[in-house]
Amino acid sequence: MNDIRRVAVVGAGQMGAGIAEVFARAGLDTVVCEAGRDALRTARARIDRSLHRAADRGRISEEQRTDAWAHLLFADDLEALADRQLVVEAVVEDERVKTEVLSTLDKVLVAEDAVLATNTSAIPVTRLGITTGRASHVLGLHFFNPAPVMPLVELVASLHTAPTVLDRVEGFARDVLGKHVVHSRDRAGFVVNALLVPYLLAAIRMAEAGHASPEDIDAGMVHGCAHPMGPLQLADLIGLDTVEAIARSMYEEYKEPLYAPPPLLSRMVEAGLLGRKSGRGFHAHASA
C-alpha cells in the first residue's frame, strides 16, 4: 500500500480545487492552501459546488460526498503544511510565482522524503526544482481539467528527480488516485500540450484571419472530426491566459513559429477576455 496519506494543494483556482477534490475523494488527509480568507472562501465554495454536482449526477453517493468533505482542511499560511508528505503546487502559470512557492515550501516541510510536485502545464520542471534544496524530490504531476473527471496525469521527472521518488509518486497516482499515468521527458509542453496547443493556436489564427467564425470552426471539429468540443471552446475552458502562458513557454523552449501566441490571443488576455472564468472569450458564457 502506498505510504502517502497527508497531502496538500497550494493554489485553489479551477485546477487546484479540482486536484484537492481528487485527493479528498481518495480518502486522503488534504489541506488546501490559499492566500487570504477571501480566496479560501472562494476555494471552499468551488469544491463544495463540485462535490454536490458530482453527487447530483450520480458520480458519487451522498455518503461519499460527505466523507470527501470531511477529509478537507483549509489554511492561508504555508507553515500549516509542515507535516505533509506530498504537496502539489497549482498556482498561476508564472515561473517566478511558482519558484517562490516551491522555495518556501522547501523550507517549511519537515520530512526529508516529502515530495514537492508542480502542476505546471509547460514550465520545465528542472528549472523549478533547482530553486529548492531538494531537487531530487521535485517532479511534475500534471492533472487535466476537470481533475475529478479526467483520468490522465502526466508524470515528469527532472534531471535531478530520484528514480525512487518517481516510482513512489507513480504508484500513488495510479493506485491511490486511480489515474492513468503517462511519462514525459522534461520539455516544455510535455506530451499532451505539445500536441494540443499548436492545434488551439491554429484555430485562433484561423479566427483571427477571418477564415471562419469561431462558431463554425468549433462546429467543423465537433461534427466533422467527432471531437467532444471545438478548439475555441476548449481554449475558453482551459482559460485563454493559461493557453497564452503555455504557448510562450513552448515558444521559448523550441523557437518554432507554430508555438508563438497569435496577436489576437494576447489582445484578448490583455482585455481580460479569458474564457469561462471571466464569462467571455471566443464565446459568451453564462457564468464566470
GIRAVEN-V687100 format. One record per residue. RES is the residue in three letters. PHI is phi in whole degrees, 0 to 359 (NA if undefined). Layout:
res=RES phi=PHI
res=RES phi=PHI
This chain:
res=MET phi=NA
res=ASN phi=294
res=ASP phi=274
res=ILE phi=282
res=ARG phi=232
res=ARG phi=254
res=VAL phi=230
res=ALA phi=208
res=VAL phi=233
res=VAL phi=256
res=GLY phi=99
res=ALA phi=236
res=GLY phi=285
res=GLN phi=304
res=MET phi=285
res=GLY phi=300
res=ALA phi=297
res=GLY phi=296
res=ILE phi=296
res=ALA phi=300
res=GLU phi=295
res=VAL phi=303
res=PHE phi=298
res=ALA phi=296
res=ARG phi=292
res=ALA phi=274
res=GLY phi=81
res=LEU phi=269
res=ASP phi=289
res=THR phi=242
res=VAL phi=251
res=VAL phi=255
res=CYS phi=244
res=GLU phi=226
res=ALA phi=270
res=GLY phi=99
res=ARG phi=291
res=ASP phi=297
res=ALA phi=296
res=LEU phi=293
res=ARG phi=298
res=THR phi=297
res=ALA phi=297
res=ARG phi=301
res=ALA phi=295
res=ARG phi=296
res=ILE phi=291
res=ASP phi=298
res=ARG phi=298
res=SER phi=295
res=LEU phi=295
res=HIS phi=296
res=ARG phi=297
res=ALA phi=297
res=ALA phi=291
res=ASP phi=297
res=ARG phi=270
res=GLY phi=80
res=ARG phi=285
res=ILE phi=224
res=SER phi=276
res=GLU phi=297
res=GLU phi=295
res=GLN phi=294
res=ARG phi=298
res=THR phi=297
res=ASP phi=295
res=ALA phi=299
res=TRP phi=299
res=ALA phi=293
res=HIS phi=268
res=LEU phi=254
res=LEU phi=235
res=PHE phi=234
res=ALA phi=215
res=ASP phi=245
res=ASP phi=222
res=LEU phi=298
res=GLU phi=301
res=ALA phi=291
res=LEU phi=260
res=ALA phi=304
res=ASP phi=265
res=ARG phi=287
res=GLN phi=270
res=LEU phi=216
res=VAL phi=236
res=VAL phi=257
res=GLU phi=276
res=ALA phi=226
res=VAL phi=278
res=VAL phi=305
res=GLU phi=285
res=ASP phi=223
res=GLU phi=300
res=ARG phi=296
res=VAL phi=296
res=LYS phi=296
res=THR phi=294
res=GLU phi=297
res=VAL phi=295
res=LEU phi=294
res=SER phi=293
res=THR phi=291
res=LEU phi=299
res=ASP phi=303
res=LYS phi=281
res=VAL phi=278
res=LEU phi=296
res=VAL phi=275
res=ALA phi=292
res=GLU phi=295
res=ASP phi=264
res=ALA phi=296
res=VAL phi=255
res=LEU phi=255
res=ALA phi=244
res=THR phi=248
res=ASN phi=265
res=THR phi=307
res=SER phi=273
res=ALA phi=206
res=ILE phi=287
res=PRO phi=305
res=VAL phi=292
res=THR phi=302
res=ARG phi=297
res=LEU phi=283
res=GLY phi=294
res=ILE phi=287
res=THR phi=278
res=THR phi=251
res=GLY phi=264
res=ARG phi=224
res=ALA phi=303
res=SER phi=292
res=HIS phi=246
res=VAL phi=245
res=LEU phi=208
res=GLY phi=265
res=LEU phi=229
res=HIS phi=260
res=PHE phi=271
res=PHE phi=237
res=ASN phi=270
res=PRO phi=278
res=ALA phi=302
res=PRO phi=292
res=VAL phi=255
res=MET phi=288
res=PRO phi=277
res=LEU phi=264
res=VAL phi=228
res=GLU phi=264
res=LEU phi=251
res=VAL phi=235
res=ALA phi=269
res=SER phi=278
res=LEU phi=294
res=HIS phi=255
res=THR phi=298
res=ALA phi=289
res=PRO phi=304
res=THR phi=294
res=VAL phi=292
res=LEU phi=299
res=ASP phi=297
res=ARG phi=298
res=VAL phi=285
res=GLU phi=298
res=GLY phi=297
res=PHE phi=298
res=ALA phi=295
res=ARG phi=282
res=ASP phi=273
res=VAL phi=268
res=LEU phi=272
res=GLY phi=74
res=LYS phi=266
res=HIS phi=272
res=VAL phi=254
res=VAL phi=240
res=HIS phi=262
res=SER phi=225
res=ARG phi=291
res=ASP phi=277
res=ARG phi=235
res=ALA phi=309
res=GLY phi=94
res=PHE phi=53
res=VAL phi=268
res=VAL phi=292
res=ASN phi=290
res=ALA phi=296
res=LEU phi=269
res=LEU phi=284
res=VAL phi=297
res=PRO phi=302
res=TYR phi=296
res=LEU phi=296
res=LEU phi=294
res=ALA phi=296
res=ALA phi=293
res=ILE phi=295
res=ARG phi=296
res=MET phi=296
res=ALA phi=295
res=GLU phi=299
res=ALA phi=280
res=GLY phi=76
res=HIS phi=295
res=ALA phi=198
res=SER phi=285
res=PRO phi=306
res=GLU phi=296
res=ASP phi=286
res=ILE phi=299
res=ASP phi=293
res=ALA phi=297
res=GLY phi=299
res=MET phi=282
res=VAL phi=288
res=HIS phi=269
res=GLY phi=262
res=CYS phi=237
res=ALA phi=61
res=HIS phi=286
res=PRO phi=294
res=MET phi=208
res=GLY phi=286
res=PRO phi=296
res=LEU phi=282
res=GLN phi=297
res=LEU phi=293
res=ALA phi=299
res=ASP phi=298
res=LEU phi=294
res=ILE phi=296
res=GLY phi=109
res=LEU phi=294
res=ASP phi=294
res=THR phi=290
res=VAL phi=301
res=GLU phi=296
res=ALA phi=297
res=ILE phi=296
res=ALA phi=299
res=ARG phi=296
res=SER phi=298
res=MET phi=289
res=TYR phi=294
res=GLU phi=298
res=GLU phi=284
res=TYR phi=256
res=LYS phi=58
res=GLU phi=264
res=PRO phi=303
res=LEU phi=294
res=TYR phi=268
res=ALA phi=289
res=PRO phi=297
res=PRO phi=296
res=PRO phi=306
res=LEU phi=301
res=LEU phi=298
res=SER phi=297
res=ARG phi=295
res=MET phi=294
res=VAL phi=296
res=GLU phi=300
res=ALA phi=278
res=GLY phi=80
res=LEU phi=268
res=LEU phi=258
res=GLY phi=105
res=ARG phi=301
res=LYS phi=294
res=SER phi=252
res=GLY phi=94
res=ARG phi=204
res=GLY phi=214
res=PHE phi=287
res=HIS phi=230
res=ALA phi=277
res=HIS phi=235
res=ALA phi=298
res=SER phi=214
res=ALA phi=285
